[in-house]
């Protein structure tokens, strides 16, 4: 099966769908989240991704889901989450949801997390198990998937 390679495009699609849901199907409008909180979530998510991409570059290992990693990343953010980039993408979508202040858009970060697990995480974890064996299994036992 040909696998879609670029998770950021799913984030972009999610942002577009959030905009459409907000405009045409807001479900329930509320004003709970201050603008600064929404911006903070988006900013933290974006900065985390930039930082994590630099980690991949410094370790000279594959960043794309279909690439073969040469190093098992277990330090820094990877000591708290096995998937900090996907977590950061989800944080961006949560921040965007807070920006719209309507209930219907909050389904998008949830759907994103489910799709990421189905499309990429399961595939990547099987590959990591195959490449790194017991080292990966030990890491997986002590480190949560998300947070």
C-alpha positions in Angstrom: 0.0 0.0 0.0 1.3 3.4 -0.9 1.5 5.5 2.2 0.9 9.2 2.3 4.3 10.7 3.3 3.7 14.1 4.6 1.8 14.5 7.9 2.0 18.4 7.8 -0.5 18.3 4.9 -3.0 16.6 7.2 -2.5 19.4 9.6 -3.1 21.9 6.8 -6.2 20.0 5.8 -7.4 20.0 9.4 -7.0 23.8 9.6 -9.0 24.3 6.4 -11.8 22.0 7.7 -11.8 23.9 11.0 -12.3 27.1 9.1 -15.2 25.6 7.1 -16.8 24.1 10.2 -16.6 27.4 12.0 -18.2 29.2 9.1 -20.9 26.8 8.2 -21.5 24.5 11.2 -20.3 26.2 14.4 -22.6 23.9 16.5 -22.1 26.0 19.6 -20.4 29.4 20.0 -18.6 30.2 23.3 -16.0 32.6 24.5 -13.9 30.6 27.0 -10.5 30.9 25.5 -8.5 34.1 25.5 -6.8 34.9 22.2 -3.4 34.8 23.9 -4.0 31.2 25.0 -4.8 30.1 21.4 -1.8 31.9 20.0 0.4 30.3 22.8 -0.7 26.8 21.8 0.0 27.4 18.1 3.3 29.1 18.8 4.4 26.3 21.2 3.4 23.6 18.6 5.3 25.4 15.8 8.4 26.0 17.9 8.4 22.4 19.1 8.3 21.1 15.5 11.2 23.4 14.4 13.2 22.2 17.4 12.4 18.5 16.7 13.3 18.8 13.0 16.7 20.2 14.1 17.1 17.1 16.4 16.5 14.8 13.4 19.0 16.8 11.3 21.7 16.7 14.0 21.3 13.0 14.6 21.3 12.5 10.8 18.3 10.2 10.8 15.1 9.9 8.7 12.3 12.4 9.4 9.8 11.2 6.8 7.5 8.4 8.0 8.6 6.1 5.1 12.3 6.7 5.8 14.5 4.2 7.6 15.8 5.7 10.8 19.5 5.1 11.6 19.2 6.3 15.2 16.6 5.6 17.9 15.8 9.0 19.4 15.2 8.6 23.1 16.6 11.8 24.6 15.1 15.2 25.2 11.4 15.4 24.2 11.6 11.7 23.1 12.1 10.8 26.8 8.6 12.1 27.5 6.7 11.1 24.3 7.4 8.6 21.6 5.7 10.9 19.1 6.5 14.6 20.0 6.2 15.9 16.4 2.7 14.4 16.1 1.9 15.7 19.6 3.1 19.2 18.5 0.9 19.0 15.4 -2.1 18.1 17.6 -1.3 21.1 19.9 -1.4 23.4 16.9 -4.8 22.1 16.0 -6.0 22.5 19.6 -4.8 26.1 19.6 -6.6 26.7 16.3 -9.7 25.2 17.8 -9.5 27.6 20.7 -9.1 30.4 18.3 -12.4 29.7 16.6 -14.3 29.4 19.9 -16.9 27.0 18.6 -17.5 23.4 19.6 -17.6 21.8 16.1 -13.9 22.5 15.4 -12.7 20.6 18.4 -13.4 17.3 16.6 -10.5 18.0 14.2 -7.6 17.5 16.7 -9.3 14.3 17.9 -9.7 13.0 14.3 -6.1 14.1 13.6 -4.7 12.1 16.5 -6.7 9.0 15.5 -5.7 9.2 11.8 -2.1 9.8 12.7 -2.1 6.6 14.8 -3.7 4.6 12.1 -1.8 6.0 9.1 1.7 6.6 10.6 2.3 5.6 14.2 1.4 1.9 13.9 3.5 1.7 10.7 6.5 3.6 12.3 6.4 1.6 15.5 6.5 -1.7 13.6 9.4 -0.5 11.6 11.3 0.7 14.7 10.7 -2.7 16.3 12.1 -4.4 13.2 15.2 -2.1 13.0 16.0 -1.6 16.7 14.5 -4.8 18.3 14.9 -5.0 22.0 16.2 -1.5 22.3 13.0 -0.1 20.9 10.8 -2.4 23.0 12.5 -1.2 26.2 12.0 2.4 25.1 8.4 1.7 24.3 7.8 0.2 27.7 9.1 3.2 29.6 7.9 6.0 27.3 4.3 7.0 26.6 3.0 7.4 23.1 1.6 11.0 23.5 2.4 12.4 27.0 
